[in-house]
């Protein structure tokens, strides 16, 4: 069980870090924020499903009570696995390894042009990414300079902003509260197991509704306002 949790957690960590980067590189700017939000919403939705499964299997005292939640996770693998075979390569990565023609073809397909790569918007995006990569190569600085805030690109500030938001989210205790809410309700409030699991499931449903609500406004209001 412990090894399974480690493998599961490692996979979730990779997906949580790589998916937003890939979406940022490939999604149109008009819906980029919404698509990035969908990833977080899916995490919350799966957490909600897990809570309702836990509540639904509360009365089952057989091995099915713990076998089914573990096996149920594989259903998503059968959906995501085949989809990965048709996901295009990152155009930025293709340019980094000097596969320019493939990068141009990927950008063209992402823009909806399956037969021609001569679209002006596609070419502008291609040149923009290539120029940004070249600029990064020309302005490379040692890691120690980044950490000491001595680089002109202010990468340390970006690092603090990115890590800081994640730290504040975790430091708020939301994950600990979500995972251990049934135990907290039993030990500190006095609810029985059934009521504790029900409240936890309802609480996770509120998470889902709140998460999807942000998708309607994130690209209209913006991230700074």
BAGUGU-241445 format. One record per residue (C-alpha): x, y, z. Coordinates in steps of 0.5 Angstrom, whole numbers. Example, Ala and Ser with C-alpha at 12.3 -4.5 7.8 and 13.67 -1.06 7.14 Angstrom:
2
25_-9_16
27_-2_14
REM end
This chain:
225
0_0_0
6_5_2
9_3_-5
3_4_-9
2_11_-5
9_13_-7
8_11_-14
1_14_-15
4_21_-12
10_21_-16
5_20_-22
1_26_-20
7_30_-19
9_29_-26
2_31_-29
1_37_-24
7_40_-26
8_38_-34
1_39_-36
0_46_-34
7_48_-38
4_44_-44
-2_47_-44
1_54_-44
5_53_-50
0_50_-54
-7_53_-52
-10_59_-55
-9_66_-51
-16_67_-51
-18_60_-47
-11_59_-44
-13_61_-37
-20_57_-37
-16_50_-40
-11_51_-34
-16_51_-29
-20_45_-32
-14_41_-30
-15_43_-23
-22_42_-23
-21_35_-25
-16_34_-19
-22_37_-15
-27_33_-18
-23_26_-17
-22_28_-10
-30_29_-10
-31_22_-13
-26_19_-8
-30_21_-2
-37_19_-5
-34_12_-6
-31_12_1
-38_14_4
-42_9_-1
-38_3_1
-38_5_9
-43_-1_10
-39_-6_6
-34_-10_11
-31_-15_6
-25_-14_2
-29_-10_-4
-29_-4_1
-21_-3_-1
-20_-7_-7
-25_-3_-11
-23_4_-10
-16_2_-12
-18_-1_-18
-23_4_-20
-17_9_-21
-15_4_-27
-21_7_-31
-18_13_-32
-11_10_-34
-15_7_-40
-18_14_-42
-12_18_-41
-7_12_-44
-9_12_-51
-10_20_-52
-3_21_-50
-1_17_-57
-4_23_-61
-2_29_-56
3_33_-61
10_34_-58
11_41_-55
13_46_-61
18_49_-56
21_43_-55
22_41_-62
25_48_-63
30_47_-57
32_40_-61
33_44_-68
27_40_-71
24_47_-74
20_44_-79
16_39_-74
15_45_-69
12_49_-75
7_43_-77
5_42_-70
3_50_-69
0_49_-76
-5_43_-73
-6_47_-67
-9_53_-71
-13_48_-75
-9_49_-81
-8_41_-83
-5_42_-90
-1_49_-90
4_52_-85
4_58_-89
-1_62_-85
1_69_-82
-1_67_-75
2_61_-75
9_64_-78
9_69_-73
8_64_-67
14_60_-70
18_66_-70
16_69_-63
18_62_-60
24_61_-64
26_68_-62
25_67_-54
29_61_-54
35_64_-58
34_70_-53
34_65_-47
40_62_-50
44_68_-51
42_71_-44
44_64_-40
46_66_-33
49_61_-27
44_58_-22
47_62_-17
46_68_-20
39_67_-21
38_65_-13
42_71_-11
37_75_-16
43_78_-20
40_76_-27
37_82_-31
31_77_-33
28_77_-26
28_69_-26
28_69_-18
22_74_-18
18_69_-22
21_63_-18
18_66_-12
12_68_-15
11_61_-17
13_57_-11
10_62_-7
3_61_-9
4_54_-8
7_54_-1
1_59_1
-4_54_-2
-1_48_2
0_52_8
-7_54_9
-8_47_11
-13_45_5
-10_39_4
-10_36_11
-17_39_12
-19_35_6
-16_28_7
-17_28_15
-24_31_15
-28_25_17
-22_24_23
-23_31_25
-30_30_25
-30_24_29
-25_26_34
-26_33_36
-34_34_34
-37_27_36
-40_25_29
-40_18_28
-37_15_22
-43_15_17
-44_22_18
-37_24_18
-36_21_11
-42_24_9
-40_31_11
-33_30_8
-37_28_1
-41_34_1
-35_39_3
-32_36_-3
-38_37_-8
-37_44_-6
-30_44_-8
-32_42_-15
-37_47_-16
-33_53_-13
-27_50_-18
-31_50_-24
-34_57_-22
-28_60_-23
-27_58_-31
-33_63_-33
-29_69_-31
-22_67_-31
-20_70_-38
-25_75_-37
-23_78_-31
-15_76_-31
-11_74_-26
-8_80_-24
-15_84_-22
REM end
